[in-house]
């Protein structure tokens, strides 16, 4: 019965130990890569939120160039200035004049407590730190 465990001449293949080592290496690499992938996604969502904040600020300034004494307090006013939001972005509070105020946007794919960012009337963007 020992003939079952010996390699026959010309037979090719991997042993069970070799396969288990390869599976173990792949599992270790996956354990390292998956958390990094999540962080990459969060950073890309953050870049999308940052871009939308800049676009909202630019649209508000464009709106103020036409109506300098107005108050931008709705998404409709931002869209009149040329702002088009990204799919995962929602407009939160919006109350900006040429001299004061801010616009707050929320990204729905970011973790809770890290979703909101704001831009003030001088163009300064504020966002909470990522985990």
C-alpha positions, 0 to 999 in steps of 0.5 A: 500500500505504500505505492499510493504515497510515492510519486510515479515517474513523470507525475507532476503536482504539488504536495499538501504542505506546499499548498498549505504554505501558499494559502498561509502566505496569501492569508497573511498578505490579505490580512495586511492589504484589506485594512489598507484598502479601506483606508485608501477608500476613505482617503478617496471619499475625503478627496471627493468631499474636499473637491466638492467643498472647493467647488461649492465655495467657488460657486458661492463666489460666482453667485456673489459676483452677480449679487454681492449683497445676497446670502447663499442659504440653499442648494439652489443658490449654489447651483445658480453659481455653477455648483454640481454636487457629487452623488455621495454628497449632501448639502448640510447647512448653507449660510454664507454672505460675502463677509461671513458664514460657511457651507457644510457638506456631508459625504454619506460613505465616510464613517459616522462622525467623520462625514462632514466638512465645511468651508468658510467665507474666506475659503478655509476648509475644515474637516475632522481627522480620519480614523 
